[in-house]
C-alpha cells in the first residue's frame, strides 16, 4: 500500500472472466479482507472457509466497482478544485454543462431526481453524501468487502454513527428480518463544514428495511443520542420509541417542533419488554442527565450489554448511582458482547463526583460583587440545581437564557427533577433591570456556538444582557474535541470586556459525565463479557478501551475495533468483523436534508477564504468571436488587488480569441478553459484560490432583417 491509490490503471486484458492464474495474481496484489480465525469446530471452519471463498469472489467484483467509483470520486475531488474555483455558473444555461460533473449524483436512482420513493428518501440521496473509502484497522489499510449474507443464527451489529467520533450515536441490531435501534443522535458541525446546521447518522443502509424496525431504544436525553429522532421519524412515523420518563419528555418537546407525535413506550430500570426476537431489559446508569439507562439486549444469538453514556459516581446529587449489582446479575446470566462507553478511556483513575460542585458554586457566588453568569449544558439538571441553590443561599434571583435551557428546565421542574423555591425564577427582561449583585443568569453556550446566548453576550449582540467589567462568568463544562478554538475565542472576548472568567482549570466547577479508565474496569469486571466492542469515542479512546477490556480477561481476538459502517456478526458466542458498508455524513442545511456534499462544502470554504472572480463574455453564436470586451469583477479582495481586473480581462480576451481561431463553439469547453487559465494566474501570481464564475453568452451579431409581412403582422388592427 505504499503506492499512490489514485494512480491511473492500464487495461491489461480483454473483457470477460479472468483466468485462474490471473485471479490469483490479482488477489495477491490487492489486500483482501481476511476473517479472523475461529476455533468453533470443524463444521464452523468449513463454513468459514466457504464464506471466505465467497467473500473473496465478492471482494474482487466489489473492488472493481468501488475502485471505479472511488476513482470517479477522486477525479471529482480533484475537479472540485477547478469547480470550487469556478462554481456552478449560477444556473446559467452554459454552466449547466459544467454540472455534468454531478451526473453521478443526480442519475444514480437513489438521488433526489431518482426513483421517487417519497420526500424523505429523495432527500436522503446516497450519491450526495461524503462517503469515505471503506477502510478499517489500526493502520487504516485493510479494505473490507461488502458484508456477506447474514447467517440465520447470527446477530448483525453495525453503527450508522457514533464510532470513531463523539456524536450522532446510532447502533443497529439485526436478527433475521427484524431490527432494533439504540439511540439516534446528531453531531454538531466543525469549522470545516460552513452553513451546515447538524450532521445526522446515515440512514441509507436501513431505508429499505425501515418497516422491519421493531423499536428505537434510547439510553438518555442528550442531543448526541436523541437529536436525529425527528428525521428518522420522517422515514417512518410509527416507530415505537422506548425510553425513560424524562427522556421521553425531552424527545416529545423536540418532536413537537417538527409537528410529530411519536409512539412512546415509557420504561425504567425494572422494565422488561419484548419486540420480536429482542428482549430488552434495563439498569440504572449515572450520567450528567436524569433518568439515564443501560440496556441488556437479549437475542437468540446471545446477550448484549450497551452501557450508553456512563460513570460510577458514588455520591450523585439524585442519590441514583450506577447499579453495579444489576450489571453483575446480568453478568451471571452471561454477556456475549459488551458495548462500552469509551469517552474517557484514556484518562486514568476515577472521575470527580457531581457532589463536589455545589460547595464551589456557593463560594464563587458569595465572592462575586456583580452579576454572575453560569454556562452549562442545557440538559444537566443536577448542575443547574446546584447553581440555583447557590443563588438562593446568596439572595440572588435566577433567570434562564437560551431556548433549550428554558425548555428543558421547565420540563424538569414540572416533572420534579428540579426543585426551585417559589419566586426564585424571573424572566430575563426583569433580570436585566435589576441590580447586578441581585441576579444570576444560567445560560447555554459552553462550546462557543455562534448563536448561543453566551457567545452573543461576548460579541455584545445580546438583546437583553450586556456583560460589564467585574461580572463573573463560570464555564461549568469541559471541552468537546474540535470546539477548543471557538470556546477560547469566547473566553478571550469576555476577558477583554473585563469579566472574571472561571473555568474548570481554575476551580472545580465541572465533573465529567463519562467514567475514567478505572471506572470502566469496574464495569468489565462486573459484566464479565465474552466479547467487547468499544463505542462512543474517537480512535484513541476506542483503542484505550480495547486494552482495558483485554486487561480484565477478554481475549484479544474477541475485542472488536470498528468504525461507522463496519459490520460485526455475533455467532456461536464469537463477535467478528465480516465486512463494511459505506456510511457517510448526512447534512442538515436549513430545511433540506442530505442535499449538501463535499463539493458544496469546498465551494463554501473557497468562497470564504479566496473570494470570487466573476467573468462575463458575450460572443457571436456563429463565429464564437467576442462582440465586446469581457467584463471582470471581483469580490472578497483587498483594494490593492483591484489591479488584477485588467490583467484578468486581458487574459480572458486573448483566451477567447484563441478559442475562436481554433473554431471552438462549445460553451462548456470555453468555460472550462477560462477557469483553468484564470485559476493558474491567480494561484501562481497572487497566491489565491478564489471561486471563478465564467459565463458565456452567445448571441446573434447580424442585422435584424424584417420583411413587410412581419411589419404588417405586428401592427395593431384599426
C-alpha positions in Angstrom: 0.0 0.0 0.0 3.0 2.3 -0.5 2.0 3.1 -4.0 -0.4 6.0 -4.6 -4.0 4.9 -4.6 -5.2 7.3 -7.3 -2.7 6.3 -9.9 -4.0 5.6 -13.4 -4.5 2.0 -14.4 -4.0 0.5 -17.9 -6.1 -2.2 -19.4 -4.1 -5.4 -19.3 -6.7 -8.0 -20.5 -9.8 -8.2 -22.6 -13.3 -8.1 -21.1 -14.6 -11.4 -19.6 -13.9 -13.6 -16.7 -10.3 -13.6 -15.6 -8.1 -16.7 -15.9 -7.3 -18.7 -12.8 -3.7 -17.6 -12.7 -4.7 -14.0 -13.3 -7.2 -14.2 -10.4 -4.6 -15.5 -8.1 -2.2 -12.7 -9.0 -4.9 -10.1 -8.5 -5.7 -11.5 -5.1 -2.0 -11.4 -4.2 -1.5 -7.9 -5.3 -4.5 -6.3 -3.6 -5.3 -6.6 0.1 -8.4 -8.7 0.7 -10.2 -8.9 4.0 -9.3 -11.9 5.9 -11.8 -13.0 8.6 -10.2 -13.8 12.0 -9.5 -17.5 12.6 -12.1 -19.3 14.7 -11.9 -22.3 16.9 -15.6 -23.2 16.8 -15.0 -26.8 15.4 -14.6 -28.4 12.0 -18.0 -27.5 10.7 -17.6 -23.9 11.6 -14.2 -23.9 9.9 -15.7 -25.4 6.8 -18.4 -22.8 6.8 -15.8 -20.1 7.4 -13.6 -21.4 4.6 -16.6 -21.4 2.2 -17.6 -17.9 3.3 -14.0 -16.7 2.8 -14.1 -18.1 -0.7 -17.3 -16.5 -1.5 -16.2 -13.2 0.1 -13.1 -13.3 -2.0 -15.1 -13.5 -5.1 -17.4 -10.8 -4.0 -14.5 -8.7 -3.0 -12.8 -8.8 -6.4 -16.0 -7.7 -8.1 -16.9 -5.1 -5.5 -13.4 -3.8 -5.5 -13.6 -3.2 -9.2 -16.9 -1.5 -8.8 -15.8 0.5 -5.8 -12.5 1.5 -7.2 -14.2 2.8 -10.2 -16.5 4.8 -8.0 -13.6 5.8 -5.9 -11.6 7.0 -8.9 -14.6 9.0 -10.0 -14.9 10.4 -6.6 -11.2 11.3 -6.6 -11.4 12.8 -10.0 -14.4 14.8 -8.8 -12.4 15.8 -5.8 -9.6 17.0 -8.0 -12.1 18.6 -10.2 -13.6 20.3 -7.2 -10.5 22.5 -7.1 -11.4 23.6 -10.5 -15.1 23.5 -9.8 -14.5 25.2 -6.5 -12.7 27.9 -8.2 -15.4 28.2 -10.9 -18.6 27.4 -9.1 -21.6 26.2 -11.0 -22.4 29.2 -13.1 -25.5 30.5 -11.2 -27.8 28.3 -13.1 -26.8 29.8 -16.5 -27.5 27.5 -19.4 -23.9 27.3 -20.3 -22.9 26.2 -17.0 -25.5 23.5 -16.7 -23.0 21.7 -18.8 -20.5 22.2 -16.0 -22.8 20.3 -13.8 -22.2 17.2 -15.8 -19.6 16.5 -13.2 -22.5 15.8 -10.9 -24.2 13.5 -13.3 -23.4 10.6 -11.0 -25.1 12.4 -8.2 -28.3 13.0 -9.9 -28.5 9.9 -12.0 -28.0 7.2 -9.6 -31.6 6.2 -8.9 -31.4 6.9 -5.2 -31.0 10.6 -5.8 -33.3 13.5 -5.5 -34.3 13.1 -9.1 -34.1 9.3 -8.9 -36.7 6.7 -8.2 -39.2 8.9 -6.4 -39.5 6.9 -3.3 -41.0 9.8 -1.4 -39.8 13.1 0.0 -37.8 11.6 2.8 -36.0 9.1 0.6 -35.5 11.5 -2.2 -33.6 13.8 0.1 -31.6 11.0 1.6 -29.6 10.9 -1.5 -26.8 8.4 -1.2 -24.9 9.9 -4.0 -24.7 13.2 -2.3 -23.1 12.0 0.9 -19.5 12.3 1.7 -18.8 8.6 1.8 -15.3 7.7 3.0 -13.3 4.9 1.4 -14.1 1.6 3.1 -11.1 1.0 5.3 -10.7 -0.5 8.7 -7.9 -1.3 11.2 -5.2 0.3 13.2 -3.3 1.5 10.1 -6.5 2.1 8.1 -5.1 0.0 5.2 -7.4 -3.0 5.4 -10.0 -2.6 2.8 -13.1 -4.5 3.8 -15.6 -6.1 1.4 -19.3 -5.8 1.3 -20.8 -7.9 4.1 -22.0 -11.4 3.1 -25.5 -12.6 3.5 -26.4 -12.7 7.2 -26.4 -16.3 8.7 -29.7 -17.3 10.1 -28.3 -17.8 13.6 -26.2 -14.6 13.7 -26.9 -11.2 15.2 -25.6 -8.5 12.9 -24.5 -5.2 14.5 -23.4 -2.0 12.7 -23.2 1.6 13.7 -24.5 4.4 11.5 -22.7 7.0 13.6 -21.0 7.3 17.0 -18.0 5.1 16.5 -14.6 6.8 15.8 -16.3 10.1 16.6 -18.1 11.6 19.6 -21.6 12.4 18.5 -24.6 11.1 16.4 -24.8 7.8 18.2 -26.9 5.2 16.4 -26.4 1.4 16.5 -28.5 -1.1 14.6 -29.0 -4.7 15.7 -30.4 -7.1 13.1 -31.6 -10.6 13.6 -33.4 -12.4 10.8 -35.9 -10.0 9.4 -36.2 -7.8 12.5 -34.2 -4.7 13.5 -33.9 -2.8 16.7 -32.0 0.6 17.1 -30.3 2.0 20.1 -30.1 5.8 20.2 -30.4 8.3 17.3 -28.4 11.5 17.8 -26.7 14.4 16.0 -23.2 15.7 15.6 -22.6 19.4 15.5 -20.6 20.7 12.5 -17.0 21.8 12.7 -15.5 25.0 11.2 -14.7 23.0 8.0 -18.4 22.5 7.4 -19.8 26.0 6.8 -23.5 26.6 6.6 -24.3 23.1 8.0 -26.7 23.0 10.9 -26.5 19.4 12.0 -24.8 16.2 10.9 -27.1 13.1 11.1 -26.4 9.4 11.1 -26.5 7.9 7.6 -29.9 6.3 7.4 -29.2 4.9 3.9 -28.4 1.3 5.0 -31.8 0.9 6.8 -34.0 2.9 4.5 -35.3 -0.1 2.6 -35.6 -2.0 5.9 -37.3 0.8 7.9 -40.6 -1.2 8.0 -38.7 -4.0 9.8 -37.6 -1.8 12.7 -39.3 -3.1 15.8 -38.3 -0.2 18.2 -35.9 2.6 18.9 -34.5 2.3 22.4 -32.9 5.5 23.8 -30.4 5.4 26.7 -30.7 9.1 27.7 -31.7 12.6 26.6 -28.6 14.2 25.3 -28.6 15.7 21.8 -26.0 13.2 20.5 -28.4 10.4 21.4 -31.9 11.9 20.6 -31.2 14.8 18.2 -31.8 12.9 15.0 -35.1 11.2 16.0 -37.3 13.7 14.2 -35.5 13.0 10.9 -35.7 9.2 11.5 -39.5 9.5 12.1 -39.8 11.3 8.7 -38.9 7.9 7.2 -41.4 6.1 9.3 -43.6 8.0 11.9 -44.9 5.0 13.9 -41.6 3.6 15.2 -42.0 2.8 18.9 -39.6 4.9 21.0 -38.7 3.1 24.2 -37.1 5.4 26.9 -37.4 6.6 30.4 -39.8 9.2 31.6 -37.6 12.3 31.5 -36.0 11.2 28.2 -39.5 10.8 26.6 -40.4 14.3 27.8 -37.4 15.9 26.0 -37.9 13.8 22.9 -41.6 14.9 22.8 -40.6 18.5 23.1 -38.2 18.2 20.2 -40.6 16.3 18.0 -43.3 18.9 18.7 -41.1 21.5 16.9 -41.4 19.2 13.9 -45.2 18.7 14.3 -44.7 15.0 15.2 -46.5 12.8 17.7 -44.3 9.7 18.2 -45.4 6.5 19.7 -43.7 6.3 23.2 -43.2 3.4 25.5 -42.1 4.5 29.0 -39.7 2.3 30.8 -37.5 2.3 33.9 -34.6 0.3 35.3 -37.0 -2.5 36.3 -38.8 -2.8 32.9 -38.7 -5.9 30.8 -40.1 -5.5 27.2 -40.0 -7.7 24.1 -40.0 -6.7 20.5 -39.9 -9.6 18.1 -36.8 -11.7 18.9 -35.4 -8.9 21.1 -35.8 -8.9 24.9 -34.9 -5.5 26.3 -34.1 -5.0 30.0 -32.6 -2.1 31.7 -30.4 -1.0 34.6 -29.9 2.4 36.3 -26.9 4.4 35.0 -25.5 7.6 36.4 -24.7 10.4 33.9 -25.0 14.1 33.6 -28.7 13.9 32.8 -31.5 12.4 34.8 -33.1 9.0 34.1 -30.2 7.5 32.1 -30.4 3.8 31.4 -28.1 1.0 30.4 -29.5 -1.8 28.2 -29.4 -5.6 28.4 -30.5 -6.8 25.0 -31.4 -10.5 24.8 -31.4 -12.2 21.4 -31.3 -15.8 20.1 -27.7 -15.2 19.2 -26.6 -14.0 22.6 -26.9 -11.3 25.2 -25.7 -7.8 24.6 -24.9 -5.1 27.2 -25.0 -1.5 25.9 -23.8 0.9 28.7 -24.9 4.1 27.0 -23.0 7.1 28.5 -22.0 6.1 32.0 -19.9 7.0 35.1 -19.6 5.5 38.5 -20.4 8.5 40.7 -20.5 7.3 44.3 -22.2 10.4 45.6 -24.6 11.6 42.9 -26.9 14.5 43.7 -30.0 12.5 42.8 -29.0 9.6 45.0 -29.2 7.3 42.0 -25.8 5.7 41.4 -25.0 3.3 38.6 -26.5 -0.1 39.5 -23.4 -2.3 39.5 -25.2 -5.2 41.3 -27.8 -5.3 38.4 -25.0 -5.3 35.9 -23.3 -8.1 37.8 -26.5 -10.1 37.8 -26.7 -9.8 34.0 -23.1 -11.0 34.0 -24.1 -14.1 35.9 -26.7 -14.8 33.1 -23.9 -14.5 30.6 -22.9 -11.5 28.5 -21.8 -12.4 25.0 -20.9 -8.9 23.8 -20.4 -5.6 25.7 -20.6 -2.2 24.0 -18.9 0.2 26.5 -18.6 4.0 26.6 -15.1 5.0 25.6 -15.1 8.8 26.0 -12.7 9.0 28.9 -10.9 5.6 28.5 -7.6 7.5 28.1 -7.9 9.2 31.5 -6.6 7.1 34.4 -8.3 6.8 37.7 -11.8 7.8 38.5 -13.8 10.9 37.7 -14.9 13.6 40.1 -18.2 13.4 41.8 -21.1 15.7 41.0 -21.5 16.2 44.7 -18.2 18.2 44.9 -19.7 21.0 42.7 -22.3 22.7 44.9 -19.9 23.9 47.6 -17.7 25.5 44.9 -20.7 27.3 43.3 -21.7 28.7 46.7 -18.2 30.0 47.4 -17.9 31.6 43.9 -21.3 33.3 44.0 -20.7 34.6 47.6 -17.5 36.2 46.4 -19.0 37.8 43.3 -19.6 41.6 43.5 -21.7 42.0 40.4 -23.8 39.8 38.1 -23.0 36.0 37.9 -23.5 34.2 34.6 -23.1 30.4 34.6 -22.9 28.5 31.4 -23.8 24.8 31.4 -25.2 22.1 29.2 -29.0 22.6 28.8 -29.8 19.0 30.0 -27.6 18.9 33.1 -30.3 19.3 35.6 -28.1 18.5 38.6 -25.7 21.3 37.7 -28.5 23.8 37.3 -29.9 22.6 40.6 -26.6 23.3 42.3 -26.4 26.8 40.7 -29.9 27.6 41.9 -29.1 26.5 45.4 -26.0 28.8 45.4 -28.1 31.7 44.1 -30.8 31.2 46.8 -28.1 30.9 49.5 -26.7 34.3 48.5 -30.1 36.1 48.0 -30.0 36.2 44.2 -32.8 35.7 41.7 -32.2 33.4 38.8 -33.0 33.8 35.1 -32.7 31.2 32.4 -31.4 32.2 29.0 -31.2 30.1 25.8 -34.1 28.4 24.2 -33.0 24.8 25.0 -32.2 25.8 28.6 -35.6 27.3 29.2 -37.4 24.4 27.7 -35.5 21.7 29.4 -35.6 23.3 32.9 -39.3 24.0 32.6 -39.8 20.3 31.8 -37.5 19.2 34.6 -39.4 21.4 37.2 -42.8 20.1 36.1 -41.6 16.5 36.5 -40.0 17.1 39.9 -36.3 16.7 38.8 -35.6 20.4 39.5 -36.7 21.9 42.9 -36.9 25.7 42.9 -38.2 27.9 45.8 -41.2 29.9 44.8 -40.3 33.3 43.3 -36.7 32.4 42.6 -37.0 32.2 38.8 -37.6 35.5 37.0 -37.8 36.5 33.3 -34.7 37.6 31.6 -36.1 41.0 30.9 -36.7 41.6 34.6 -33.2 40.4 35.5 -31.7 42.9 33.1 -33.4 45.7 35.0 -32.3 44.5 38.5 -29.2 45.4 40.4 -26.3 43.2 39.1 -25.5 41.8 42.6 -29.0 40.6 42.9 -29.2 38.4 39.8 -27.7 35.2 38.4 -28.1 34.1 34.8 -27.9 30.4 33.8 -27.3 30.1 30.1 -26.2 28.0 27.2 -23.0 28.4 25.1 -20.4 26.3 26.8 -19.0 25.1 23.5 -18.7 28.5 21.7 -21.7 28.0 19.5 -22.0 31.3 17.5 -25.8 31.7 18.1 -25.7 30.6 21.8 -26.6 33.2 24.4 -23.1 33.5 25.9 -21.4 33.9 22.5 -23.8 36.7 21.7 -23.1 38.3 25.0 -19.3 38.1 24.3 -19.9 39.8 21.0 -22.1 42.4 22.7 -25.0 41.4 20.4 -27.4 40.1 23.1 -30.7 41.9 23.1 -31.2 41.9 26.9 -27.9 41.3 28.7 -24.7 43.4 28.5 -21.6 42.0 30.1 -19.8 44.6 32.1 -16.4 45.0 33.8 -16.4 42.9 37.0 -19.1 40.4 36.1 -18.3 36.7 36.9 -18.6 34.2 34.1 -18.5 30.5 35.1 -17.8 27.9 32.4 -19.3 24.7 34.0 -18.3 22.4 31.2 -15.5 20.5 29.5 -14.2 20.9 26.0 -15.5 18.8 23.2 -12.8 17.8 20.7 -12.9 20.2 17.8 -14.5 23.1 19.7 -11.4 24.4 21.5 -10.9 27.3 19.2 -14.5 28.6 19.5 -14.5 28.3 23.3 -11.2 30.1 23.7 -12.4 32.8 21.4 -15.5 33.4 23.6 -13.3 33.4 26.8 -10.9 35.9 25.2 -13.8 38.3 24.2 -15.3 38.1 27.7 -11.9 38.8 29.3 -11.4 41.7 27.0 -14.6 43.3 28.3 -13.3 42.9 31.8 -15.3 39.9 33.1 -13.8 37.5 35.6 -13.9 34.2 33.6 -13.7 31.0 35.7 -13.2 27.6 34.1 -12.7 24.1 35.4 -8.9 24.7 35.3 -9.3 27.4 37.9 -11.9 26.0 40.2 -13.6 22.6 40.2 -16.9 23.7 38.6 -17.4 20.7 36.3 -17.5 16.9 36.7 -17.5 14.7 33.6 -20.5 12.5 33.0 -18.3 9.8 31.5 -16.3 7.4 33.6 -12.5 7.3 33.6 -10.4 4.2 32.9 -10.7 3.0 36.5 -14.5 3.0 36.4 -14.6 1.2 33.1 -12.5 -1.6 34.7 -15.3 -2.0 37.3 -17.9 -2.3 34.5 -15.9 -5.0 32.7 -15.3 -7.0 35.8 -19.0 -6.8 36.8 -20.3 -7.9 33.4 -17.5 -10.4 32.5 -18.3 -10.3 28.8 -17.0 -12.9 26.3 -16.6 -10.3 23.6 -16.1 -6.5 23.8 -16.8 -3.7 21.3 -15.8 -0.2 22.4 -18.2 2.6 21.3 -18.7 6.4 21.8 -15.3 7.7 21.2 -12.6 8.7 18.7 -10.0 6.2 17.6 -7.6 6.9 20.6 -10.5 6.3 23.0 -11.6 3.1 21.3 -8.1 1.7 21.4 -7.6 2.6 25.0 -10.9 0.9 25.9 -9.9 -2.2 24.0 -6.8 -2.5 26.1 -8.9 -2.1 29.3 -11.2 -4.9 28.2 -8.2 -7.2 27.4 -6.7 -6.4 30.9 -9.9 -7.7 32.5 -9.7 -11.1 30.8 -11.4 -10.6 27.4 -9.4 -12.4 24.7 -7.6 -10.0 22.3 -9.2 -11.7 19.2 -12.6 -11.2 20.8 -12.2 -7.5 21.2 -13.6 -5.8 18.1 -12.5 -2.3 17.0 -14.9 -0.9 14.5 -15.8 2.3 12.8 -19.1 3.6 11.3 -20.5 1.1 8.8 -18.3 -1.8 9.9 -20.5 -4.9 10.2 -20.0 -7.2 13.2 -21.7 -10.6 13.4 -22.2 -12.3 16.8 -22.5 -16.0 16.1 -21.9 -19.0 18.3 -20.5 -16.9 21.1 -18.0 -15.1 19.0 -18.1 -11.5 17.6 -16.1 -10.8 14.4 -15.9 -8.3 11.7 -17.4 -9.6 8.4 -17.4 -6.6 6.2 -18.2 -2.9 5.8 -21.0 -0.9 4.2 -20.5 2.6 3.0 -21.7 5.1 5.6 -21.2 8.8 5.2 -22.4 12.1 6.6 -25.9 13.3 6.2 -26.0 17.1 6.5 -29.0 19.2 7.6 -28.7 22.5 5.8 -31.6 24.8 6.5 -34.8 22.9 5.6 -33.1 20.3 3.4 -31.5 17.0 4.5 -28.9 15.3 2.5 -28.5 17.8 -0.3 -25.0 19.0 0.8 -21.9 17.1 -0.3 -18.2 17.6 -0.1 -18.0 19.7 -3.3 -20.6 22.1 -1.9 -18.6 22.5 1.4 -15.4 23.0 -0.7 -17.2 25.8 -2.6 -18.3 27.4 0.6 -14.9 27.3 2.1 -13.3 28.7 -1.0 -15.9 31.5 -1.1 -15.0 32.4 2.5 -11.2 32.3 2.0 -10.4 33.1 -1.6 -13.2 35.4 -2.8 -15.0 35.4 -6.1 -13.9 36.3 -9.6 -16.8 36.7 -12.0 -16.3 36.8 -15.8 -18.9 37.5 -18.5 -18.2 37.1 -22.2 -20.7 38.0 -25.0 -19.8 36.0 -28.2 -21.2 35.6 -31.7 -23.1 32.3 -31.8 -21.8 31.6 -35.3 -18.1 32.6 -35.1 -17.6 32.4 -31.3 -15.8 35.8 -31.5 -16.2 38.3 -28.8 -18.7 41.0 -29.5 -17.5 43.3 -26.7 -14.7 43.4 -24.1 -15.1 40.8 -21.3 -16.5 42.0 -18.0 -14.5 41.0 -14.9 -15.5 41.7 -11.3 -14.1 40.6 -8.0 -15.5 40.2 -4.5 -13.5 39.5 -1.4 -10.3 41.1 -2.5 -8.4 43.9 -0.9 -8.3 47.3 -2.6 -4.6 46.7 -3.5 -5.8 43.7 -5.6 -8.0 45.8 -7.9 -5.2 45.9 -10.4 -5.8 42.2 -11.2 -9.1 43.1 -13.0 -7.4 44.5 -16.2 -4.9 41.6 -16.2 -7.6 39.0 -15.9 -9.7 40.8 -18.6 -6.7 40.8 -21.0 -6.1 37.1 -20.4 -9.8 36.3 -20.9 -9.9 38.2 -24.2 -6.8 36.6 -25.5 -8.1 33.1 -24.5 -11.4 33.7 -26.2 -9.8 35.0 -29.4 -7.6 31.8 -29.5 -10.6 29.6 -29.0 -12.4 31.4 -31.8 -9.4 31.0 -34.1 -9.4 27.3 -33.3 -13.1 27.0 -34.3 -14.3 26.1 -30.8 -18.1 26.6 -30.4 -18.8 24.5 -27.3 -19.6 26.9 -24.5 -18.9 24.3 -21.8 -15.3 23.8 -23.0 -14.9 27.6 -23.2 -15.9 27.9 -19.6 -13.5 25.2 -18.5 -10.7 26.7 -20.5 -11.3 30.1 -18.9 -11.5 28.6 -15.4 -8.2 26.8 -15.8 -6.4 29.8 -17.2 -7.6 32.2 -14.6 -7.1 29.7 -11.8 -3.4 29.2 -12.8 -2.9 33.0 -12.9 -4.4 33.6 -9.5 -2.5 30.8 -8.0 0.9 31.5 -9.5 1.0 35.3 -9.3 -1.4 36.2 -6.4 -1.3 33.0 -4.3 -5.1 33.0 -4.1 -7.7 30.3 -4.8 -10.9 32.2 -5.5 -14.1 30.8 -6.8 -14.2 31.6 -10.5 -17.5 32.0 -12.3 -17.2 32.3 -16.1 -20.4 33.0 -18.0 -20.5 32.7 -21.8 -23.5 34.5 -23.5 -23.9 33.5 -27.2 -25.9 36.0 -29.2 -26.7 36.9 -32.8 -24.5 39.6 -34.2 -26.1 40.0 -37.6 -28.5 42.8 -38.5 -32.2 42.2 -37.9 -33.8 41.7 -41.3 -37.6 42.0 -41.5 -40.0 42.0 -44.4 -43.2 43.9 -44.9 -45.3 40.9 -43.9 -43.7 40.8 -40.5 -44.2 44.5 -40.1 -47.9 44.3 -41.1 -48.4 41.3 -38.7 -47.0 43.4 -35.8 -49.4 46.3 -36.3 -52.5 46.8 -34.2 -55.7 46.3 -36.1 -57.5 49.6 -36.6 
